[in-house]
Amino acid sequence: MGYFDAASSAPLHPVARQALQASLDEGWADPARLYREGRRARLLLDAAREAAAEAVGCRGDELVFTSSGTKAVHSGVAGVLAGRRRVGRHLIVSAVEHSSVLHAADAHEADGGTVTQVAVDRGGAVGVAAYADALRPETALACLQSANHEVGTEQPVAEVAGVCREVGVPLLVDAAQSLGWGRVEGDWSVLTASAHKWGGPSGVGLLVVRKGVRFAAQGPADERESGRAAGFENIPAIVAAAASLRAVRAEAAQEAVRLRELTERIRAQVPGLVPDVEVVGDPVRRLPGIVTFSCLYVDGETLLHELDRAGFSVSSGSSCTSSTLTPSHVLRAMGVLSEGNVRVSLPFGTAAEDVERFLEVLPGAVAGVREKLGAPTAETVVDEDDVLVVDSLGKLCPIPVIELAKVIGDVPVGGLVRVLSDDEAARLDIPAWCEMRGQEYVGEEPAETGTAYLIRRAI
């Protein structure tokens, strides 16, 4: 009924399917060979490169195709750091970068380099001044995504690129989420992207390195793709990726208006339809098709299953998912509620009727999950300092917050509640709950087991 997870992977665009099928018969040969079949394959590869370069806004000889967006990021980060090693080994990233960038930063740090993580505001955006403050004489590279993959917030790339350019530091932009909507503005130096984000086939990434940027490809030498991407080119997939990028760009302006209206409808209506919801991400500077919200007292994985049964495919940055036991690093960096998190990312062509049906289904799905989780009874005692103690040890989110909510009314205004929890998500969700509920979050302290979180009743 509704595939609403285009930020993870967009459905294959019809143009991509047509191009893929058409090029299977012509693009199978080695494009490095001089015989007829090789020349045909080379023509297809060169045409795809020029089409992709035109969409990016770069020269054809600055762009290479990689086996994935992640590979493009890893190659781009490692290549620039190696090429500028004489300058220094300092790397700057934002706290909300895609995991591929953060993993590359971890590898650099493990190899003896230094990394500065730039914080974001509650909407998920970095400050230009914060990037300027992070720059050092030994900074080799700065990285900044064009738009966030979890909440849709667009970053001030052009402004940050200008600050970096003034001091001669290249800026690598992860444009995976935004390239289908338009070019990345600004004087950036390196750009990466992934075809399956805009409706192309999976297994095709883009790596653009501007002329003049010192770059040393890492790993064993390979003559393919200017030595920057090893391995035999998947020409049919590359052709399909370039064709679909051109196709979605032709539709982007009109579709952006339509999808923005649909996501704005979700942003506006969800808080009224579902109690105790926080809509996260910048309300204005955001991608057209992404809207994210978090629901108090909800297990994110259970909610996703309920929505799946109702016919809607969404994703979550909650800690309570099968793939992770810690909250999303993006939501943590923003300081917003992580429990019961839902990301809706609409693909091109999403019908308004599907969004309306989602808004009809959502309240019942959330209420059902909350009802299932309402049974746990908090184990409370009053310690010698007249502080109400809630023992939530051994209980995963959102139970610690549910138990806190149940007892906050049992203490007088100005009284304290001490929540004991060993769930990492509590470190994010309890302060977020306090902000949503107008209560005072005093802080945390080590406990004999887990962590103690202190909350003062303010209202």
N, C-alpha and C positions, 0 to 999 in steps of 0.2 A: 504493500500500500504506500509506504513512504521510506525511501532510502535517504536518510538525512545525515550521512557521514562523508560528504564529499571532501572535507578537509583531510581525511585519511587517504582516500582514493576516490577519484571521480569516475563515474561510469564511462566506458569507452565511447568516445564521440563517434557518430556515424561516419564522419569524414575520415577519422582514424581507421576505422574498420575497412572502408573502401580503399584507402591508400595502402594499408597493410596487405590486403588481398591482391591488389594490382601489382605491387612491387615484389611479391613473392617469386614471380616468374622471371623478373629481370635483375633482382638484387641479390642473388645467391652467390655470385662469383666473387673472387678476391679483387677488390678495387685497386690493389697495388700492381696488378698484372696488366700487360700491354695488349693482350689479345682482345678480341671483340667482346666477349662476355665480361671481362674485367673492365673494359672501357665503359660498358653500359652501367655496370655497378658503380663505377667512379662518378659518372654523370648524375646518377641518383643521389649519391652521397654528397656531392658538391652542391647540388640544387637544394637539398635539405639543409645543408649548413648555411647557405645564403639566406634561405627563408627564415631559419631560426635566428640568424644574426640580425636580419632586418627587424624581427619582432623584438629582440632584446635592445637593439640600438647600438650595435658594435660592428666591427669589421669581421668578415668571414674568417680571416686567419687568426682572430683572437678567440674563436670559439671551438671547443672540442666536445665530442660526445663521450660520455662515460657510461658505465654499466648501471648506474643508479644515482639518485640525488645525493644519497649518503656518501657514495664513492667520490662524487664531485666535491663535496664539502671536505672530506678527509684529504683528498689530493690537493685541493686549493689551500687549505690551512698549512699542511705540511710543506708544500712547495714554496709558499711565500716565506714561511719561517726559515726554511733552509736557505733560500736565496738571499735573505737579509740577516743572516746569522752574524755577520760582522757588525751590524748596527746594534744588535742586542737580542735578548731572548725573552722579551716581555710581550705578553699577549693580552689583549683586552676583549672581553665578551660581555654581553648582557646576561642578567640572571635568568632571562626567559627564553634564551636561544633554544632551538631544537636540540634534542639529545645528541644528534650527530656532531654538532659544533661543540657541545660540552664534553663529549667523549674525546674529541680531538684535543680539547684543552687539557683534559686529564692526562692524556698520553704525553703531551708536551711538558706538563708539570712533572710527570714521573721521570722524564728524561732530563730533568734539571732546569727546565725553564720556569718562568714565573707567570702567573695569571692574575689579572684583576677582573673581578665580576662587578659590573655596574648594576646598581639596584634600580628598581622600577617603582612607579607610583601605584596607587591602588587600582588604577585603570589599566596597568600593565605597560605603560610607556616609560622609556628612559628619558632622562633630561640631557639636553645637549651640553650643558655646563658640567654635568657629571662625567661625560666622556672626555671633555676638555681637561678636567682635573685629573683623569686617570692616565693621560698621556705623559710619557717620560722620554728622556733622550734615548733610552735603550729599547723603546717600544718598536717591535718589528711589524706588528699587524694588529688591527682592530677588526672585530666582527660585529655585525648588527643585522638581524633579520629585517626584511621589509615589512612584514606583518606577522603577528603571532598566530601560531597554528591551533592554539586551544581557545583563545578568546577573541581573536580577530582584530585586535588592536594594531593599528598601523604605526610604525615607528618614524621618527623624524630623520630619515636616511639622508636626505639632501643636506640638511643642516649639519649632521654629524660628519658627513663626507667632507664638507667644507672645512670644518675644524681640523680634521685629520690631514687634509691636503695642505693646509697652512704650515704644518710642521713636517710634511713629507712622509706621513705614515699611510700606507695603503689601507683601504677599508674593503673587507670582504662582506658581501651582502648575500644572505640566504633568501632568495626570492621565490622559494618553492610555492608559497601560498598565494602570492600576488601576481606572478608573471602572466597568468591567464587573463588578468584584468587590465594589464597595461604595463608599459615600460617602467623601470625603476629610475626615478629622477635623481639627479645629483652627480657629482664627480667621483663616483665609486671606482675602485680599481679592479676588484675581482667579484664575480657573480656566479652563483650556483642555482640550479633549479632541477625539478624532477617532472617528467612528462605525465606520470599517472595522476598528478595533482590537477591538471587541466583537461583531462579526458584523453590523453595519449596512452599508449601501452606502457605497462610497467617494464622496468629494466632499461630505461633510457634517462640519463641525466645530462645536464649541460654544465660545462665549466668554461667561464669566460675570464681571460686574463688580459687586461689592457696592455697595449704596447708601452714599454718603459718600466713595467713592474718587474723587479728582480724576482725570478722564479726558477727554482731548481727541482725538477720532478724527482720524487723519491721512489725507491724500489729499483728492481732490475730494469735496465734500459730496454725500451721497446720502440720500434720505428713507427708504430701506428699513432695516429692523432697527434702529430708533432711531438711525439715522445711523452705526452702528458696523460695518456689513457691507454694502458696496455690491453692487448687482446683484439681479436678479430671483430670488426664492426658488425652489429646486427642491423644491416641496412634496411630491411623491410620495417623493422620497428622504428628506426631513426626517421625514415620517410614519413611514417604514420604520425610520429611525434611532432614533426615540423608542420605537417599538413593540418593536424588538429589544433596546434597553437595558432596558426593563421586563421583557422575557422572560428575558434572561440573569441579571438580578438575582434573579428568582424561583428560578432554578436554582443560583445562585452558592454558597450555603452548602454544599449537598450535593456539588456538583461540585468545590468547592475541596478537600474532604477526599479525594475520589477521585484528583484530579490530583496533589495533594501526595504521595500514596502512590506514584504512578507516577514522579514526578520524583525522589523520595527513593530509589526503587529504582535509578534511573539513577545518581544521585550515589554511592550505596553500591557498586554493582557495577562501574562503569566502571574505577576504579583497579585492581581485581583482574583484570579481563578484558584490559586494555590497559596494558602497562608504560609508565612515563614519562609519566604524565598528571597534570595539575593541574586539579582542579575549583575553579572560581572563583565569587565571589559569596558573600554572607552565607548561612551554612547554615541559619539560623533565620528571620531577618527578610527574607523573600523572597516573591515572588508564587507562587501554587500551581503554575503550569504551566511555569515556566522553569527550565532547568538548563543551565549552560555549563561546558565544560571545554576545555583546550588540550593538544595532544599534541606532545611533543618530536619533532624530526626529521621533521616532516610539513609538506608544502606544503598549506595550507588549501584552496586552490582545487581542487587535484587530489583531495583527500579528499572535498570536496563533490560533485564529479563522480562519484566512486566510489559514494558513498551514493545519489546520484540514480539511477544505473544499477541499484542494488539496490532502488529503489522508495521512498526516503526523501528528503523535501524538508526540508533544514535550512539555516541561515544561518551566517555566520562573521564574526568581527571580526578575522580575520588580515589581515596586510598583503598576503599573496599572494592577492589576489582581483582579478577583472577590473575592479572599479570603483575601486580605490585602490592606490597604491603605498606608503602609510604605514599603520602599525598603527592599529587602532581607538583613538580618543582616550579611550574609556572604559577599555580594558585598559591603555593607557599611564598614565593617571592612577592606576589601582590598583596599578601596578607588578608586574603578573602576566605570565605567559607569553602571548604573542600568537600564536606560530606554531601551525599545526594547530588553530586555535580552532573549536569547534563550539557553536552555540547551538541547543538543542532547546526549542521552545516549543509546548506541546500545546494544541490547540483543545478547546473543549467537546466532550464525547462521544468522545474518543480511547479506543480499545479497548485493554485491557491486553495483548491478544495482539499488537497492533502494536508496543508497547514491548518485549515479549519478543523479537519478531523483530528489532527494531533492535539489541538487545543481542547477538543471535546474529551479526548481519551486521558490526557495528562492528569487532571484533578483526581479522577478515580484511581489511577495507577499509584499516585503519590499517597492518597488516603489509605489504600490497601496496604502499602508497605508500612506506613506509620502504624496502622492498626496491628500488624504482625509484630512490630517492635515495641509496642506499648506495654507489654507484659512485665519486663524486668523491673524488679523492685530494688531501689537503692538501699544498700546497707549503710545506714547512717548512725553516727555516734557523735557525742559532743565531747571534745577533749578538754584538757585542764585550762585552756585559754578561752573557753566558751566559743570555740569555733566549731561549726557543724562540719563533720568529716564524711565525705562520700567515698566509699571504697569501690572503685571501678577497675581494680586490678584484674587482669586476665580477660577484660571485655574490650572488643574492638569497636571502632566507630560504627554507628553514631551513638552507641549506648552511653559512654561517659557524658555526652552533652544532654541526652535525654534524662539521665539521672540528676544532673545538675539542675535542669529546668524544673524537675518535679519538686525539688527541695528548696529552691531559692526563696519561695514564699514562706518557708518555715522559720526564717531568721528575720529579725527586725531590720529596718532600714539602717544602714551603717554596719550591720553584722557581717561576719565572714563565713564563707563556705570554702572548705579545703577538699579538692577533688584529687584522689589518688588514681593515677592511670599509668599503665606501661605501654599504651598505644601511641605511636609516634604522631598519629593524626591529631591527637588531643592538643598538641603544642600549637597547632594552627586553628583548630575548630573552636576551642574554648574562648580564646580572645575574640575570634570572629563572632561567636554567639553573644559575647558581652557587648560588642559594638552594636549588633543588631537589636539587642534587648535593652540598651541603655544602662547596663550594669557596669561596674568598675572592675576591670581586670587588674589585679594588684601585681601579679607576676608568678613565677615558678621557682621552686627550690627542690633540691635533691631530697628524695625520701629513701627509707630503708629498702623499699622495692619500688622501682619506677620513679615517677616524678609527682610532686605535689603542686597543684595549681590553685592559687588563692584568688577568690572572687568576693568583692564587697557589694552587698546589695545597695543600690543607689536609688531605686524607685520602688 
